[in-house]
Amino acid sequence: MKAISDLKRELVKYGEKIYEEGLVIDAGGNISAKLGRAIYLKASGVSLKESMGCDYVEIDIASGKELGSPCRPSSIELPMHLACYSARSDIGAVVHTHPVYGNVAASMGGKVGLISYELLVAMRREIPVIKYITPGSKLLAQAVGKAIAGHNGVLLENHGALVVGKDIKEAFFRALALERACKTLVFTKLTGNIKLIPDSDIRNIK
């Protein structure tokens, strides 16, 4: 099993990358990774740009309780993260961001179809949009968990995006792929000429 220190180093590394890519500002967004029966979630009020290993709070997945950390996890983001880990056993990391184009795409209504090969490879399926639900609520956590049970990402109207992966590296690149696809969608929407990858190709691409 990976050491806790190694996992935290990865969280710090990719947290900084997420910030540098402009997917969050200030202390917005949140990331977590699973190790055994616990997850390590960024503490409340801490910027991903400046986070350190000690800023990742250990939380028991089954109970949702903190396991001896002096920091406080984000009470708003924690339920969504736990809902994802409960939805699928293959999820090893969760990345929640506040991307510009993701928010625009979510406001356009409907799902984000497979508009690029990049999105197809990263996500395998279209990206559903969850209509606005109060952040931090049980209803939002339930809606996210239900969507993630069958998808690798979801857009949250007036809120942001959430993606999952087998580890934090995969989740990070999925977050990038989703934002790039949303940017493409926004610009193609302006041209009025949106074309998605044909279903026949989707079935054939591994």
FENKA-V837366 format. One record per pair of residues at least 12 apart in sequence whose ideal C-beta (glycine too) atoms are under 6 Angstrom apart, sorted by the first residue. I is the first residue (numbers start at 1). J is the second residue. D is the distance in Angstrom with one decimal. If there is no record, write none. Layout:
BEGIN
i->(I & I)
j->(J & J)
d->(D & D)
END
This chain:
BEGIN
i->(7 & 7 & 8 & 8 & 10 & 11 & 11 & 11 & 12 & 14 & 14 & 15 & 15 & 15 & 16 & 18 & 19 & 19 & 23 & 23 & 24 & 24 & 24 & 27 & 27 & 27 & 28 & 29 & 29 & 29 & 30 & 30 & 30 & 30 & 31 & 32 & 32 & 33 & 33 & 34 & 37 & 38 & 38 & 39 & 39 & 40 & 40 & 41 & 41 & 41 & 41 & 43 & 43 & 43 & 44 & 44 & 57 & 57 & 57 & 61 & 64 & 76 & 76 & 77 & 79 & 80 & 80 & 81 & 83 & 83 & 83 & 84 & 84 & 87 & 87 & 87 & 91 & 92 & 92 & 93 & 93 & 93 & 93 & 94 & 95 & 95 & 95 & 96 & 97 & 97 & 97 & 98 & 99 & 99 & 101 & 101 & 101 & 101 & 102 & 102 & 102 & 102 & 104 & 105 & 105 & 106 & 106 & 106 & 111 & 111 & 111 & 112 & 113 & 113 & 114 & 114 & 114 & 115 & 115 & 115 & 115 & 116 & 116 & 118 & 119 & 119 & 120 & 122 & 122 & 123 & 123 & 125 & 127 & 127 & 128 & 128 & 129 & 130 & 130 & 130 & 131 & 132 & 132 & 135 & 148 & 152 & 153 & 161 & 163)
j->(33 & 35 & 53 & 56 & 168 & 33 & 56 & 168 & 51 & 168 & 172 & 31 & 48 & 51 & 49 & 48 & 48 & 49 & 97 & 99 & 48 & 97 & 98 & 45 & 46 & 47 & 98 & 96 & 97 & 98 & 42 & 74 & 77 & 96 & 95 & 81 & 94 & 93 & 168 & 92 & 61 & 58 & 60 & 59 & 61 & 56 & 58 & 57 & 59 & 73 & 81 & 55 & 57 & 71 & 72 & 74 & 69 & 71 & 73 & 85 & 82 & 135 & 136 & 96 & 141 & 141 & 144 & 94 & 141 & 144 & 145 & 148 & 164 & 145 & 148 & 149 & 164 & 166 & 167 & 165 & 167 & 168 & 171 & 164 & 163 & 171 & 175 & 162 & 160 & 161 & 175 & 160 & 161 & 179 & 179 & 182 & 183 & 186 & 155 & 161 & 179 & 182 & 186 & 182 & 185 & 129 & 155 & 157 & 126 & 128 & 129 & 127 & 126 & 196 & 126 & 196 & 197 & 181 & 184 & 185 & 196 & 181 & 184 & 177 & 177 & 181 & 197 & 174 & 177 & 152 & 153 & 151 & 153 & 155 & 147 & 154 & 155 & 143 & 154 & 156 & 157 & 157 & 158 & 159 & 164 & 164 & 178 & 178 & 175)
d->(5.5 & 5.3 & 3.7 & 5.3 & 5.1 & 5.8 & 5.4 & 6.0 & 5.7 & 4.8 & 4.6 & 5.6 & 3.8 & 5.1 & 5.9 & 5.4 & 4.4 & 4.0 & 3.9 & 5.0 & 5.9 & 5.4 & 5.4 & 5.2 & 5.9 & 5.0 & 4.8 & 5.6 & 4.6 & 5.5 & 5.1 & 5.5 & 4.1 & 4.8 & 5.0 & 4.8 & 5.0 & 4.4 & 5.0 & 5.1 & 5.7 & 5.2 & 5.7 & 5.3 & 5.9 & 4.1 & 5.8 & 5.3 & 5.8 & 4.8 & 5.9 & 4.7 & 5.4 & 3.7 & 5.0 & 4.5 & 4.4 & 5.1 & 4.2 & 5.5 & 5.6 & 5.1 & 3.7 & 6.0 & 3.6 & 5.2 & 4.9 & 4.9 & 4.3 & 5.3 & 3.2 & 4.9 & 5.5 & 4.6 & 4.9 & 4.4 & 4.6 & 4.8 & 4.8 & 5.2 & 5.4 & 4.2 & 4.3 & 5.4 & 5.3 & 4.3 & 4.8 & 4.6 & 5.5 & 5.3 & 5.6 & 4.1 & 5.4 & 4.5 & 5.6 & 4.0 & 4.1 & 5.5 & 5.5 & 4.2 & 5.6 & 4.8 & 5.2 & 3.9 & 5.3 & 5.0 & 4.1 & 4.6 & 4.7 & 5.1 & 5.9 & 4.1 & 5.1 & 4.3 & 6.0 & 5.6 & 4.6 & 5.5 & 5.4 & 5.4 & 5.7 & 5.2 & 5.8 & 5.2 & 5.4 & 4.0 & 5.8 & 4.9 & 3.7 & 4.9 & 5.7 & 5.6 & 5.1 & 6.0 & 5.1 & 5.5 & 4.6 & 5.0 & 5.9 & 5.3 & 5.2 & 4.4 & 4.7 & 6.0 & 5.9 & 5.8 & 5.2 & 5.8 & 4.9)
END
